[in-house]
Amino acid sequence: MSELAVRTRAGGRDARRTLRNAPDFAMLPALHRRLPVTELMDEEHVVKIDDASMSILEEVGVVFRDPIALQQWKEAGADVRGDRVHLDRALVRQLISTIPSGWTYAARNPERSLPFGGKNSIFVPMTGAPFIRDLEDKRRWPTIADLNTFHKLAHMSPALHSTAHHIVEPMDMVVSHRHLAITYSSMKYSDKTFMGMTTSGKNAEDVMDMCEILFGKEMMETTPVVTGNCNGNSPLVWDETMLSAMRAFCVRNQPVLCSPFVLGGANTPASVAPAVAQLNAEALSALAYTQVIRKGCPAIYGHYLSTVSMKSGAPMAGTPEISLMNFMIGQMARYYNVPWRTSNLLGGAKTFDAQAGYESAMTMNAVLHAGANYIWHSAGWNEAGMHCSIAKFVVDAEMCAMGYRMAEGVRWDDFDEAMAAVRDVGPGGHYLGHPHTQANFQRAFFMPKMFNNDSIEQWQAEGSVEITERALQHAKRLLDDYVEPKLDEGIDEALRDYMERRKREIPAVDELNTEH
């Protein structure tokens, strides 16, 4: 028994409070979902969506704006007319059948490696924000130091299984070199799995080279160590930037999210089911292409879902239709037996206010019941992704822990002991001092640190601190407690040497590197 546990047993309420508030940064295992998935469609509707999507691929086709991809499609037997590829459904089914239904992600720290696919899910922070709401809740351009901060916070958040990559865009670095610093930050400040930049084919190749330095070529040949994201240009277009990055990952046997970028009503039909049919066709075309690149390489059915306000044209978060589409996409991914990605805890609010909370909670509940595997944008997203809020990041991380607990399902391991307690306590008693309660109070009911459940008198006596301020105070304490998981010195030196060499080779300009 630990010293802290002994003090808790002896010290009553104050000691139990100390134990509850003691920092615990151990990462939770991959979520093994025990909630039943929401099957919104019956078999007839699933077949209807599949047939509509395959008809789009056969009759309308998908544009691949990339000469290498077009040549590869010709060699694979597709009907290529100019830059438009028409895909026979039999060819699509044959290709996607070789995508693994699951795998294990290897992390720098082997104890943080993760089973993935099937009923296993992981939470991943947001990425891509051009602004930050910082530790003083000020909206501004982010720096590489801010990105380091987010990677540290992700490392210390138990329910976040990844540090992602450019959670915020480091605006103090030239564009052509950013991917190197972003990748190094992901590797240095956490030993969890991470994402790799796919902003160009050359950038993706650099990420692969850095991963090879960290993990070794042989491991990468057999084991996913990083995840890329390739966004389609809906409707029905894949461009050279994304396809070249996809090739860089797939050739090295590393998974990519094949993600149509859906603005429902703007780049899809203004109706839920037809929008899903188009999205499904787009995702299938990219999933099939991954297998043209390398048969058997891991790939993930992806998407970014938003609906568009018919009043302003602005993207919206947390709408009922987004939830419905998540349920449907989950069914389609299971129909094809491939893992799938969605977006979580999205908000369109400009500050961390009630709107942000409602939108995020609406999205998370649907995501968990839809059975998603790669649960991206799980911390910090607000203002339609324009900023990452440190306050929202740490609260979202706790929301992921709450969602994790719900999706685990009911625990039955202490049922007999608890029923014995009913007999011990009897009518009119209480359970607070019973041995079963003492043994189980930490795990019985989730006790959030970010939400205040004190009486109003107690809350006022302690300064009437609202959630944004409370979250920022918590983030500052976390950063004070951060301990860097040191890289092996030889690997660290090799990574730094690689980055310096590439910085000499790539012109320092504010544009993406596509040639060097």
NUVO-245555 format. One record per residue (C-alpha): residue in one letter; x, y, z. Coordinates in Angstrom, 3 decimals, padded with zeros to 6 digits. Layout:
! residues N
type  X  Y  Z
A  X  Y  Z;
...
! end
This chain:
! residues 516
type  X  Y  Z
M  000.000  000.000  000.000;
S  001.384  003.441  -000.952;
E  002.161  006.111  001.644;
L  -000.520  008.310  000.100;
A  -003.109  005.553  000.358;
V  -002.220  005.002  004.048;
R  -002.644  008.697  004.769;
T  -005.960  008.635  002.918;
R  -007.327  005.755  004.930;
A  -006.218  007.416  008.170;
G  -006.960  011.046  007.371;
G  -010.579  011.021  006.284;
R  -012.081  013.649  003.995;
D  -009.039  015.938  003.658;
A  -006.754  013.057  002.765;
R  -009.231  011.708  000.229;
R  -009.417  015.151  -001.350;
T  -005.610  015.215  -001.544;
L  -005.615  011.865  -003.292;
R  -008.299  012.997  -005.732;
N  -006.302  016.105  -006.610;
A  -002.913  014.412  -006.876;
P  -001.675  014.757  -010.473;
D  -001.792  011.583  -012.527;
F  -000.323  011.898  -016.002;
A  -000.370  008.196  -016.917;
M  -001.923  007.769  -020.357;
L  -005.109  005.758  -020.487;
P  -004.970  002.664  -022.704;
A  -006.663  002.834  -026.097;
L  -010.403  003.094  -025.520;
H  -012.036  -000.307  -025.919;
R  -015.625  000.709  -026.589;
R  -018.409  -001.267  -024.952;
L  -021.262  001.061  -025.899;
P  -023.500  -000.338  -028.617;
V  -023.057  001.600  -031.851;
T  -025.960  003.579  -033.262;
E  -027.056  001.830  -036.445;
L  -029.182  004.539  -038.017;
M  -029.621  002.787  -041.352;
D  -031.131  -000.620  -042.015;
E  -029.430  -002.973  -044.478;
E  -031.441  -001.602  -047.391;
H  -030.213  001.951  -046.719;
V  -026.582  000.835  -046.380;
V  -026.819  -000.912  -049.745;
K  -028.536  002.171  -051.198;
I  -025.657  004.450  -050.116;
D  -023.074  001.943  -051.359;
D  -024.777  001.624  -054.748;
A  -025.133  005.416  -055.098;
S  -021.457  005.927  -054.261;
M  -020.296  003.232  -056.661;
S  -022.488  004.758  -059.383;
I  -020.784  008.120  -058.798;
L  -017.374  006.467  -059.164;
E  -018.419  004.631  -062.333;
E  -020.518  007.270  -064.094;
V  -019.319  010.678  -062.838;
G  -015.749  009.783  -061.915;
V  -013.234  011.485  -059.648;
V  -010.623  013.993  -060.775;
F  -007.034  013.121  -059.822;
R  -004.943  016.214  -060.577;
D  -001.663  014.348  -060.565;
P  000.128  012.709  -063.522;
I  001.715  009.966  -061.405;
A  -001.645  008.944  -059.936;
L  -003.270  008.957  -063.376;
Q  -000.594  006.645  -064.776;
Q  -000.901  004.336  -061.779;
W  -004.674  004.193  -062.213;
K  -004.267  003.272  -065.884;
E  -001.915  000.460  -064.921;
A  -004.407  -000.709  -062.290;
G  -007.153  -001.045  -064.921;
A  -009.202  002.089  -064.274;
D  -010.978  004.013  -067.035;
V  -008.949  007.249  -067.206;
R  -010.318  010.077  -069.356;
G  -008.046  013.103  -069.151;
D  -007.671  013.777  -065.420;
R  -010.984  012.101  -064.544;
V  -010.807  008.533  -063.271;
H  -013.850  006.269  -063.589;
L  -013.684  003.349  -061.195;
D  -015.530  000.104  -061.685;
R  -017.119  -001.032  -058.425;
A  -015.542  -004.460  -058.680;
L  -012.088  -002.854  -058.885;
V  -012.848  -000.622  -055.891;
R  -014.045  -003.566  -053.791;
Q  -011.005  -005.620  -054.757;
L  -008.605  -002.819  -053.792;
I  -010.148  -001.832  -050.458;
S  -010.366  -005.491  -049.391;
T  -006.607  -005.456  -048.724;
I  -006.751  -002.560  -046.218;
P  -006.101  -003.899  -042.701;
S  -009.080  -003.623  -040.363;
G  -006.764  -002.746  -037.483;
W  -003.175  -002.579  -036.258;
T  -001.006  -001.442  -033.359;
Y  000.516  002.039  -033.313;
A  004.081  001.958  -031.964;
A  004.949  004.927  -029.753;
R  008.435  006.117  -028.773;
N  007.589  004.789  -025.315;
P  006.513  001.162  -025.918;
E  004.176  001.383  -022.915;
R  002.187  003.953  -024.904;
S  001.729  001.854  -028.015;
L  -001.915  001.482  -028.987;
P  -004.172  -001.179  -030.481;
F  -006.310  000.469  -033.164;
G  -009.378  -000.470  -035.202;
G  -012.481  -002.513  -034.493;
K  -013.696  -001.535  -031.029;
N  -010.450  000.306  -030.212;
S  -010.408  004.092  -030.433;
I  -007.917  006.883  -029.723;
F  -008.370  010.588  -028.925;
V  -006.169  013.069  -030.833;
P  -005.967  016.875  -030.290;
M  -006.960  019.446  -032.884;
T  -004.528  020.718  -035.503;
G  -004.091  023.570  -037.938;
A  -005.153  026.632  -035.940;
P  -003.702  029.909  -037.299;
F  -004.451  031.658  -033.975;
I  -004.101  030.790  -030.293;
R  -006.003  031.849  -027.202;
D  -003.071  031.755  -024.856;
L  -002.446  031.347  -021.114;
E  -003.858  034.851  -020.587;
D  -006.822  034.086  -022.894;
K  -005.519  036.541  -025.508;
R  -006.135  035.776  -029.194;
R  -002.914  036.171  -031.211;
W  -000.577  034.580  -033.758;
P  001.080  031.433  -032.360;
T  004.789  030.668  -032.213;
I  006.846  027.473  -032.133;
A  007.037  027.912  -028.331;
D  003.218  027.824  -028.232;
L  003.228  024.599  -030.222;
N  005.744  023.148  -027.755;
T  003.338  024.125  -024.954;
F  000.454  022.264  -026.556;
H  002.587  019.165  -027.109;
K  003.513  019.246  -023.423;
L  -000.144  019.602  -022.389;
A  -001.136  016.720  -024.682;
H  001.647  014.618  -023.180;
M  000.257  015.247  -019.678;
S  -003.408  014.624  -020.548;
P  -004.272  010.980  -019.763;
A  -007.155  010.649  -022.249;
L  -005.222  012.131  -025.183;
H  -003.422  009.293  -026.952;
S  -001.476  011.438  -029.407;
T  000.168  014.850  -029.642;
A  -001.059  015.326  -033.247;
H  001.303  017.696  -035.124;
H  000.746  021.429  -035.816;
I  -001.916  022.010  -033.169;
V  -001.217  025.668  -033.858;
E  000.685  027.032  -036.834;
P  004.106  028.416  -035.753;
M  003.950  031.787  -037.480;
D  007.454  032.795  -036.352;
M  009.025  030.263  -038.732;
V  009.264  030.407  -042.526;
V  006.653  028.223  -044.184;
S  009.125  026.047  -046.084;
H  010.865  024.915  -042.853;
R  007.899  024.650  -040.493;
H  007.237  020.960  -041.034;
L  010.691  020.084  -039.679;
A  010.230  022.000  -036.413;
I  006.657  020.732  -036.023;
T  007.756  017.115  -036.401;
Y  010.649  017.566  -033.991;
S  008.351  019.150  -031.402;
S  005.992  016.157  -031.645;
M  008.903  013.784  -031.114;
K  010.763  015.731  -028.410;
Y  008.087  016.858  -025.965;
S  006.090  013.637  -025.750;
D  006.650  009.920  -026.136;
K  003.109  009.279  -027.391;
T  002.223  008.587  -031.013;
F  001.841  011.637  -033.247;
M  000.802  012.840  -036.701;
G  003.015  013.700  -039.665;
M  002.780  016.763  -041.902;
T  001.335  016.198  -045.372;
T  001.511  019.775  -046.642;
S  003.467  018.572  -049.699;
G  005.014  015.390  -050.988;
K  008.526  016.614  -050.146;
N  007.472  017.614  -046.645;
A  005.883  014.200  -046.128;
E  009.120  012.520  -047.265;
D  011.018  014.566  -044.668;
V  008.584  013.382  -041.983;
M  009.151  009.782  -043.068;
D  012.918  010.267  -042.885;
M  012.658  011.716  -039.370;
C  010.433  008.831  -038.306;
E  013.035  006.432  -039.668;
I  015.681  008.108  -037.505;
L  013.415  007.757  -034.444;
F  012.031  004.262  -035.007;
G  014.219  002.567  -037.602;
K  013.428  001.502  -041.164;
E  012.632  -002.098  -040.279;
M  010.014  -001.139  -037.690;
M  008.295  001.192  -040.134;
E  008.079  -001.600  -042.699;
T  005.923  -003.640  -040.332;
T  004.404  -001.191  -037.841;
P  002.534  002.138  -038.063;
V  004.365  004.803  -036.059;
V  002.745  008.003  -037.364;
T  -000.471  009.126  -039.101;
G  -000.907  011.451  -042.066;
N  -004.004  013.274  -043.241;
C  -004.917  013.866  -046.883;
N  -007.901  016.119  -047.560;
G  -009.915  015.883  -050.740;
N  -011.314  018.905  -052.532;
S  -015.006  018.159  -052.476;
P  -016.787  017.641  -054.742;
L  -014.842  014.743  -056.261;
V  -011.309  016.112  -056.622;
W  -007.949  014.924  -055.249;
D  -005.003  017.232  -055.950;
E  -001.285  016.666  -056.509;
T  -000.256  018.061  -053.104;
M  -002.328  015.550  -051.173;
L  -001.688  012.631  -053.513;
S  002.086  013.087  -053.425;
A  001.982  013.171  -049.621;
M  -000.233  010.089  -049.626;
R  002.335  008.248  -051.722;
A  005.139  009.238  -049.339;
F  003.278  007.682  -046.410;
C  001.882  004.618  -048.147;
V  005.208  003.632  -049.754;
R  006.670  003.532  -046.219;
N  003.672  001.526  -044.929;
Q  002.349  004.371  -042.767;
P  -001.393  005.119  -042.527;
V  -003.160  008.151  -043.944;
L  -006.610  009.495  -043.241;
C  -008.423  009.697  -046.585;
S  -010.530  012.727  -045.740;
P  -013.069  014.443  -047.982;
F  -013.588  017.989  -046.661;
V  -017.351  018.334  -046.386;
L  -019.176  021.642  -046.106;
G  -022.682  020.260  -046.295;
G  -024.839  022.262  -048.674;
A  -021.859  024.084  -050.238;
N  -019.698  021.315  -051.705;
T  -022.219  018.496  -051.260;
P  -025.950  018.260  -051.932;
A  -028.034  020.110  -049.337;
S  -029.424  016.887  -047.887;
V  -027.951  014.406  -045.420;
A  -028.165  011.081  -047.273;
P  -026.965  012.346  -050.688;
A  -024.115  014.221  -048.960;
V  -023.011  010.957  -047.351;
A  -023.242  009.160  -050.704;
Q  -020.880  011.718  -052.294;
L  -018.499  011.720  -049.310;
N  -018.442  007.925  -049.355;
A  -017.496  007.896  -053.046;
E  -014.687  010.377  -052.427;
A  -013.316  008.413  -049.471;
L  -013.503  005.109  -051.351;
S  -011.592  006.523  -054.316;
A  -008.719  007.569  -052.042;
L  -008.788  004.378  -049.985;
A  -008.588  002.386  -053.210;
Y  -005.664  004.514  -054.400;
T  -003.666  003.735  -051.245;
Q  -003.767  000.085  -052.289;
V  -002.651  000.963  -055.811;
I  000.389  002.606  -054.210;
R  001.132  -000.329  -051.903;
K  -001.115  -003.328  -051.488;
G  -001.888  -004.046  -047.846;
C  -000.707  -000.708  -046.458;
P  -002.824  000.686  -043.597;
A  -005.361  003.397  -044.422;
I  -008.234  005.081  -042.595;
Y  -011.633  006.135  -043.929;
G  -011.587  009.845  -043.118;
H  -013.702  012.950  -043.392;
Y  -014.143  016.422  -042.012;
L  -017.826  017.179  -041.479;
S  -019.443  020.577  -041.260;
T  -022.757  021.965  -042.391;
V  -023.078  025.422  -043.883;
S  -025.446  028.119  -042.678;
M  -027.874  028.822  -045.471;
K  -028.081  032.361  -044.071;
S  -024.406  033.320  -044.081;
G  -022.467  030.502  -045.738;
A  -020.415  030.035  -042.561;
P  -019.519  026.498  -041.425;
M  -021.415  025.295  -038.365;
A  -020.502  022.817  -035.613;
G  -022.625  020.614  -033.374;
T  -025.664  020.522  -035.663;
P  -028.042  017.537  -035.688;
E  -027.160  016.704  -039.276;
I  -023.462  016.315  -038.442;
S  -024.423  013.728  -035.831;
L  -026.634  011.902  -038.316;
M  -023.847  011.829  -040.887;
N  -021.393  010.471  -038.306;
F  -023.782  007.605  -037.540;
M  -024.120  006.839  -041.249;
I  -020.398  007.050  -042.032;
G  -019.645  004.717  -039.138;
Q  -021.973  002.158  -040.650;
M  -020.405  002.496  -044.075;
A  -016.859  002.085  -042.695;
R  -017.927  -001.071  -040.854;
Y  -019.619  -002.286  -044.037;
Y  -016.247  -002.036  -045.819;
N  -014.367  -003.352  -042.738;
V  -011.961  -000.407  -042.532;
P  -011.148  001.825  -039.538;
W  -012.509  005.349  -039.676;
R  -011.770  008.843  -038.475;
T  -014.068  011.640  -037.350;
S  -013.798  015.045  -035.673;
N  -014.627  015.631  -032.026;
L  -015.446  018.513  -029.656;
L  -015.815  021.075  -032.435;
G  -017.007  024.589  -031.667;
G  -017.798  027.691  -033.674;
A  -017.835  030.108  -030.728;
K  -015.346  032.975  -030.605;
T  -014.555  032.439  -026.916;
F  -014.766  029.485  -024.550;
D  -018.414  030.109  -023.741;
A  -021.648  028.119  -023.409;
Q  -021.989  027.814  -027.202;
A  -018.575  026.142  -027.388;
G  -019.563  023.712  -024.639;
Y  -022.929  022.782  -026.117;
E  -021.544  022.282  -029.636;
S  -018.666  020.186  -028.367;
A  -020.811  017.983  -026.130;
M  -023.317  017.398  -028.940;
T  -020.518  016.274  -031.235;
M  -018.754  014.028  -028.722;
N  -021.874  012.077  -027.823;
A  -022.558  011.318  -031.476;
V  -018.920  010.386  -032.152;
L  -018.814  007.893  -029.284;
H  -022.104  006.287  -030.269;
A  -021.058  006.202  -033.927;
G  -018.061  004.020  -033.048;
A  -015.240  006.095  -034.564;
N  -011.660  004.818  -034.263;
Y  -009.459  007.860  -034.915;
I  -011.139  010.653  -032.948;
W  -009.357  013.769  -034.130;
H  -009.758  017.430  -033.095;
S  -010.474  016.222  -029.570;
A  -009.006  019.208  -027.713;
G  -008.862  022.961  -028.228;
W  -010.945  023.519  -031.374;
N  -013.011  026.719  -031.440;
E  -014.003  029.483  -033.862;
A  -014.457  026.867  -036.608;
G  -010.825  025.819  -036.151;
M  -009.411  029.331  -036.490;
H  -007.978  029.248  -032.982;
C  -006.890  026.698  -030.409;
S  -007.780  027.739  -026.886;
I  -005.530  026.594  -024.052;
A  -008.482  026.827  -021.665;
K  -010.705  024.748  -023.920;
F  -007.818  022.348  -024.621;
V  -007.474  021.258  -020.991;
V  -011.229  021.091  -020.433;
D  -011.704  019.128  -023.663;
A  -008.971  016.726  -022.521;
E  -011.018  016.076  -019.385;
M  -014.160  015.730  -021.500;
C  -012.341  012.996  -023.421;
A  -011.652  011.263  -020.112;
M  -015.364  011.513  -019.271;
G  -016.347  010.194  -022.692;
Y  -013.777  007.420  -022.299;
R  -015.361  006.390  -019.009;
M  -018.874  006.367  -020.494;
A  -017.787  004.365  -023.544;
E  -016.078  001.770  -021.341;
G  -019.542  000.743  -020.188;
V  -020.715  -000.602  -016.853;
R  -018.205  -002.293  -014.565;
W  -019.364  -005.510  -012.951;
D  -016.219  -006.594  -011.128;
D  -017.325  -005.312  -007.689;
F  -021.014  -006.200  -007.976;
D  -021.032  -008.890  -005.277;
E  -019.066  -006.742  -002.813;
A  -021.419  -003.804  -003.373;
M  -024.495  -005.968  -002.859;
A  -022.958  -007.177  000.411;
A  -022.659  -003.516  001.418;
V  -026.425  -003.113  000.945;
R  -026.932  -005.806  003.569;
D  -024.328  -004.257  005.885;
V  -025.789  -000.739  005.744;
G  -029.484  -001.642  005.752;
P  -032.400  000.818  005.807;
G  -031.685  004.392  006.822;
G  -027.875  004.116  006.869;
H  -025.211  005.599  004.627;
Y  -022.365  004.189  002.590;
L  -019.687  006.875  003.020;
G  -017.730  004.997  005.677;
H  -018.305  001.490  004.375;
P  -015.178  -000.452  003.302;
H  -016.585  -000.944  -000.211;
T  -016.961  002.818  -000.620;
Q  -013.487  003.445  000.806;
A  -012.013  000.948  -001.629;
N  -013.922  002.219  -004.675;
F  -014.535  005.952  -004.215;
Q  -011.897  006.932  -006.766;
R  -013.263  004.789  -009.560;
A  -016.968  004.627  -008.711;
F  -017.988  007.977  -010.214;
F  -015.991  010.314  -012.419;
M  -014.933  013.401  -010.457;
P  -014.045  016.187  -012.905;
K  -011.392  018.696  -011.866;
M  -012.476  021.375  -014.334;
F  -016.148  021.523  -013.346;
N  -017.136  023.121  -010.024;
N  -019.845  021.349  -008.033;
D  -019.449  023.187  -004.721;
S  -022.287  025.157  -003.143;
I  -022.577  028.743  -004.346;
E  -021.420  029.931  -000.932;
Q  -018.237  027.852  -001.166;
W  -017.688  028.933  -004.781;
Q  -018.056  032.599  -003.832;
A  -015.784  032.198  -000.794;
E  -013.077  030.812  -003.089;
G  -013.261  033.759  -005.481;
S  -016.165  032.960  -007.862;
V  -013.723  031.542  -010.397;
E  -015.410  030.625  -013.689;
I  -014.323  027.801  -015.950;
T  -012.041  029.708  -018.329;
E  -009.943  031.134  -015.496;
R  -010.005  027.807  -013.671;
A  -008.813  026.001  -016.799;
L  -005.980  028.469  -017.399;
Q  -004.827  028.106  -013.796;
H  -004.861  024.331  -014.270;
A  -002.858  024.598  -017.510;
K  -000.213  026.706  -015.767;
R  000.069  024.132  -012.972;
L  000.426  021.345  -015.527;
L  003.227  023.157  -017.306;
D  004.979  023.743  -013.980;
D  004.830  019.969  -013.364;
Y  005.916  018.956  -016.880;
V  008.886  016.600  -017.098;
E  010.318  016.079  -020.570;
P  010.548  012.430  -021.698;
K  014.123  012.679  -022.933;
L  015.025  011.485  -026.393;
D  017.994  009.180  -026.755;
E  020.977  011.520  -027.188;
G  022.150  009.857  -030.384;
I  018.690  009.994  -031.941;
D  018.233  013.600  -030.859;
E  021.547  014.567  -032.467;
A  020.650  012.708  -035.668;
L  017.282  014.482  -035.857;
R  018.895  017.889  -035.334;
D  021.546  017.151  -037.970;
Y  018.859  016.070  -040.424;
M  016.845  019.254  -039.858;
E  019.889  021.491  -040.291;
R  020.805  019.733  -043.532;
R  017.279  020.059  -044.904;
K  017.135  023.735  -043.930;
R  020.268  024.283  -046.017;
E  018.739  022.380  -048.940;
I  015.258  023.981  -048.800;
P  015.115  027.716  -049.582;
A  013.843  029.694  -046.599;
V  010.680  031.127  -048.136;
D  007.087  031.624  -047.072;
E  005.693  029.007  -049.388;
L  005.403  025.233  -049.295;
N  008.380  023.217  -050.434;
T  007.409  021.040  -053.385;
E  010.751  020.747  -055.230;
H  013.695  020.430  -052.828;
! end
